[in-house]
Amino acid sequence: MGNREDLLMGARKAVLERGLAKVTARDIANAAGVSLAAIGYHFGSKDHLVMQALTEGVGTELGDEIDAAIKDGGQGQSLWDALGPTWNGLFDVIQRNHDNLLLSVENGIQISRDPEMQVYMAEATERAYHDMTQAVRDAHPDLTADQARAVAKLLFALFQGMAMQWMIAPAADLLDGDDLKTAIRAITGE
C-alpha cells in the first residue's frame, strides 16, 4: 500500500478511536505510519483527508452490503414481493455497521459546514444512486431505468433515515419490511 492508501485507512482508524472533533493530523499520520507532511501532499488538508477517507471507505463497504441486500432480497420475485425482504436486508446492514455509520454521521456533520465538501458529497451520492440503481435493475430487470433509479433513491433515503434512527434509538419500534409494505398500501389506497 502507498502513503495515500495508508492515510485513508489511518484516518478512519484515528477518527474511530478519538472521534472527529478530537482527531488531529498527527493522530492520523501516526495511525498511518507516515509523515505529517504526507497529509498535505496527498489531500491538501486534514479535513479533506478525513472527508475522503470516511466517504470512500464507509461508502464502499456499506455500498457493497446494500447492493447485496437489494439483490438477495429481490431475486426471482416481483418488486412488491421483494420489498419486505429487501428492506429487512437493508436493516440488517444497518445493524452490522454501527462503527461505519457512526463515522458517516460525524462526517456528514463536518460536510454540512463546508460547501466544497458538499460538492464532493453530491458526486459521491450520485455514484451511490448509480450503483444502487444497477443492483435494483439486476434484481428486477422488468423495471425501466427511471423506475429503478427512483426505487434506488427511495431505498437510499429510507436507509439514511433508518440508520440515524437506529443509532440514536436502537430500542425503538423501527420500520421493518412489513411496516413499509403496510405504509405503501395505505399511501396508494390499496
Buried (B, 14 or more C-beta within 10 A) or exposed (E): EEBBEBBBBBBBBBBBEBEBEEBEBEBBBBBBEBEEEBBBEBBEEBBBBBBBBBBBBBBEBBBEBBBEBBBBBBEEBEBEEBBBBBBBBBBBBBEEBEEBBBBBBBBBEBBEEBEEBEEBBEEBBEBBBEBBBBBBBBBBEEBEEEBBBBBBBBBBEBBBEBBBBBBEEEEEEBBBBEEBBEEEEEEEEE
